[in-house]
Amino acid sequence: MLEGTRAETEPVLDSGLLDVLREASVRTARSGRPDEEALRAVRGSGLLGLVVPVEYGGAGRGASEVNAVVGEVARVDPSTAIILFQHYAVSARISEWGTPAQQARLLPEMAAGRVLAASAWSETGAGAAKKRLASTGRADADGFWTLDGAKSFTTGAGIADLYLVLVQTSEAEPETKLDDSRYGSQGQTFFLVGADNPGLTPDLSLDLAGMRGSATGFVSLSGCRVADEDRLGPLGRATEIIAGVRETGATLGAVSAGIARALLELARAHAARAGVSADSPLSARLVDLATSVEAIQAVVTRAGRREAPEPGIATLHSKLFASQAAEQIALEVSRLMGSAGYVMNHRLNTLLADARAVALMGPANQLCRELIAVSWQR
């Protein structure tokens, strides 16, 4: 369970839940499938309501608490941490952009753990910045929309109850140089699509190297009919919603921070078993690793507190630095442990693959670099 009621108080996760997730991470590393026991535990824990406003039954927390919870979960189960992060992102968008009817219908269900949300934005050929969407939304005469297309790398595919889907609803105008700094393009719109919609089909055929329990796969839209009341935000202006996402300070760097802590714990346990003394070269290497972990946590914490002059840029920096540093820590721990970690199912190798996966998740690291560079030109 999630303890604490004040927004400025760091949430505390129940140790029993963390034990369940830790065991689940071992199973999913082998199966490559989301773990049902872990999902049940998360739904019953109160975690899904973390960012839902108090008036709708949630905890009403902000980015600092999101980063803290996601990081702590990632320490034991990075795949579940990614699922949570995406759920929080959709919850926050509904809280910020949803109509009163949408909020009243969805937010209490999310807070109660009955609705798990996922984002379906990416698709093959769209580019990291989602500027060339092939999926479309067509307005019908009866006030409904028909969505068609295929989404790729959707975290939570097949396990989510609600999808935030990004489609092209009108032709985009030629973009200016300043538009290079945007994630998404003109004429794009968000729709909230229930998993029970007959026009939506998830596909979990991907055999992932990392984040194997995150249910990351494809979502097909074929004649998917949704009411205009299911549209989230202004028509054709999804970029305004996307632009505000990173301004919140919630960062995927929190997942990397949790992975880095788990890697450090592995290395310290290895040193303890080997009886390493405090003045040995190995101890010095461990201290350097611990310093890197502290640096990751510092940039993630700073992003969540929105203390930087440009909070959105700080969020990009935190994701970029944390994911790169966590991967480097994984490689160093691999060298430090030597043959002790040279087994396919060793947790070290699972964490290394998970660390690499974060760099590819949106916004992917290369896009982070481009967005930061364009901000300098402005």
N, C-alpha and C positions, 0 to 999 in steps of 0.2 A: 504493500500500500504506500501511497504518497502521504507523507506527514508534513505538518506545518500549514498555516493558513495565511500568513502575511506574505504579500508579494515580494517584500525585500528579504525574506528568509529563504536561504538555499534549501531546496527540497531534499528530503532524506528518503532513500529508497529502502524498502523492506529487504532484509537479508535473505528471507525465504524466496522472494521473487528473483533475486539475483542468482541464487543457487539453481533455480529452475532454468533460468536463461543460460547459465554456464553449462549445464548438462545438455541443454538443447543445442548449443553451439557445436558440441562434439558430434551430435547426431547429424546435424545439417551439413557439417563439413564433409561427411561421408556420403550422405544421401543426395545432396544438392537440392533438397526440397525444403520448403518452409515447415517448421515444426509446429504441429497442432497443439501440443501441450504448452509450448511457449506462448502461442497466440491466445489460448484460453486464459493463461495467467495474466497476460498484458491487458486483455479486455476486462478482467475482473479486478485489476489493481487500482483503477482510478487514474492511471497515467494518460489515457486518451483524452481526458478533459483538462489537461494541464493549461492550455491557452484559451479554453472556452471561458467567456465572461461569467462571473459569479452568478449573475441573474439568470443564466441558462443552466446552472448546475455545475459549472466548471470551477477550476481553481483560479482563473483570472491571472495567470502568470505571464511574464514577458520573456524577452530573448535571453537574459542572463540565466533564468531558470531552465529554459529549453536547452541551452548549451550544457548546463550542469547535468540535467537528467540524461540527455543523449550521450554525453561523455561517460557517465557512470555506467549506463547500459552497454555502451561500446566496449568498455573494459572487459566485460564478460561475454558479450554476444554482439559483435558489430552488425550482423545482418538485421537483428531486431532493432538496433539503434537507427539504422537507415530507414526501416519501415516507420518507426516513430517520428523521425525527422520529417518525412514526407507527409505523414498524417497531420503533424503540427502546422506545416506550411499551408495545407488546405484549410484547416480549422481557422487559422489566422486570416486567410483571405475571405472566408465566409463572414467572420466577425467584422472585418473591415469593409467589405464590398457587398455583402449579401443584402437582399431586401429584408424588411421585417418578417415577411412570411417565410423566406428561406431560413432565416436565423431561428425562428420559432419552431420550424419543422425539423431542422437538422442538428442544431447545436446541442439541445438536450440529449438527443440520441448519441451524439459523439461523446458527450460528457459521461454518459452512462456506460460507455463501452460497447454499445450495440451497433455503432457505425464506425468502421475503420475506413479512412480515406486514403486515396492515392492520386498522384499527378500523372497524367498521360499527355506529355508535351512533345517528346522526342519522336522523330521518325527518320527513316533512311533517306538520305539525300537532302535533308533540311539544313544541315550544317549545325555546328555547335550552338550558334546563336538563334536557331529556329527561324531563320528568315525566309526559307523557301519551302513552306508547308505544301504538301500535296493533298492532305486531308481537307475536306471542305464541309461547310454548313450551308444548306440551301433553305431559304425561307419558303414555306408552303402557304397556300391560300387560307388554310384553316387556322393559322396562328401558330403552327408547329414548325419545327426545323427538322430537316433530314441531314444527318451527319454520315459521311462516308470517308473511308481512308484506313490507314494502318499506323499504329503507334508502336515504337520500339523502345526497349530498355525502360519499361514502366515498372518501377519498384512497387510491389504489392499486387501485381497482376494475378488475378484468380483468388486472392484472399480478401481484397478490399470490397466494401459494400457500396462505395461511392467513388467515382472518378472525376477529377477536374480535367476536362479535355480541352485542348487548344486546337482550333480549326480556323481555316481561312474562310471568312464570310463575305468578303468583297475583294475586288482587285486592288493590289497595293500600288500606290503611286511611286514614281521614281524617288529613291531616297537620296538625301543630301549627305555630305561628309559627316555632319554631326550625328546622323542616324547610325553611323558605325558603332556608336557607343551604346546602342540599344540591344537588348535581348528580345527577339521577336521582331515583327514587322507590322506595318500599317494594315488595317483590314482584318486583323485577327481577333477572335472572340473566344471567351471561355464559356463552357457549358458544364453543368453538374449532371452527371449521368449515373443512374443507379446500376449496380451490378446485375439486377434482374431485368434490365432492358433487353429484349430479344435481339436487338440490333448490335449488341456489344458482346464480343467473344474474346476471352483471354486465352493466351497460349504460353505455356511454361516449358516449351521445348528447348530453350537455351540451356546449355550445360556450362555454367559459369565457372571461371577459375577462382574468383573471389566473391565474397558476399553471397555464398551459395544458398543460404537460407532466406534471402531477401525477397524471394518470389519475383525476381526481375525477369520480365519477359515481354511478350507482344500483346497488344490489344487491337482487335480488328473492329472497325465500324462499318456496317453494311446496312444501309437503309435504316439507320438508328434514329428513331423518331423521338424528339424531346420537345416539350412545350417551351414557349418563350419565357415562361416563369422559371425555367431551369437555367436561363442564361445568367452568368455571374458578371456583373459590371456592365459598362457601356458597350454597345454594339460597335465592333470594329476597333476597339481601343484597349485590347488586352495588354499592349505594351505599358500602359499606365499602371496596371496591376503588377506586371512583372517588375517594373522599375522600382516599385516600393518594397519588393521582397527582400533584397539585400540591405535596404535602409533599416530594416528592423534590428539587425545585428545577430539574428539567428544564423549560425554558420555550420556547414558540413565539416569545418575544421574541428568541431567538437567530437565528431566520430574519430578523426585522426588522433585527437588528444587521448581518447579512451584507449585506442589501439596502442599508442605509444606507452601508456601506463602499463598495459598488460605485458608488453614486450620487456619493459624494465623489470617487472615482477618475475618473469621467466629467467632473465639474466641473473637477478639477485638470488633466486632459488638455486640456480646452477652453481653460483659461486659459493653459496652456503654449503651445498652438498660436497663441494670440493675442498671445503675447509680453508678458503682463501683468507689470508690475514689482511688487516686494514692497511698495511704499508706495502702491499704487493702491487705490481703493475696492473693486474686485473682489477683490483679495487679502484685504482685511478681511472681506468676505462669506464667502470660503472658510474663513478661520480660524474664523468663527462656526459654519459648517457642521461643521467638524472637531471643534469643541467639543461640538456636539450629538451627533455620532457617539460621542465619548468617553463622554458621559453615558449613551447607550444601552448601550454595552458595560459600563459600570460597574454598572448595575442588573441586567443579565443575569448578570454575574460574581457579584454578591452573592447572587442567587437560587440559583445553582448551588452556591455554597459553604455555603448554609444557615446563614448567620451571623446572620440576623435573629431577633428573639424569636419571631416567628410565621412560619416558613419558607413556609407555604402562602400567606399573605397577600403576602409579598414576591414570590412567583412570580406571583401575579395582577397585582401592581403592575408587575412587569417586562414582562409581556406587554402590558398596557394602555399603559404609557408608550412602550415600544419601537415598537409598531405605529403609534401616533399620531405619534411623532416622526419615524419613517422616512417616513411619508406627507408630512409637512410638509417634510422635506428634499427629497423628490422634487419637490414643487411649487416650492420655492425654486430647485432646480437647473434646472427647466423655465424659470423666469423668467430665470435667469442666462444660460442658453445661447441663449435667444431662438429665432430661426428655425433655428438649427443642429440643434435637436431636433424640429423640426416636420415629422416624417416618420413615417408610420404604423408602420413596422417598426424605427424607431430604438430602440436598447436603452434609452434614457431612458424611453420610453413603456411598454415592457415592464416595467421595474422599478417604474414608478409603479403599474401595474395589479397587480403582485405585492404591492407594499406595501399597497395597499388590501385585497387578499384576506386578508392575515393578520388584519386586524381582525375579519373575519367568521368566522374559524376558531375551533373550540372550545377553551376557552370563549370565545364571542364577547365583544367588548369590553363590550357592555351588560351581559351576565351577570357579567363580571369586576367591574363597578361595583357591581352588586347584591350579589354575594357579599361584597365588601369592606365595603359599607355595613351589611349584616346583622351582620358580625363586630364592628362598632363597637357595635351595639345590645346584643350579648351582654356 
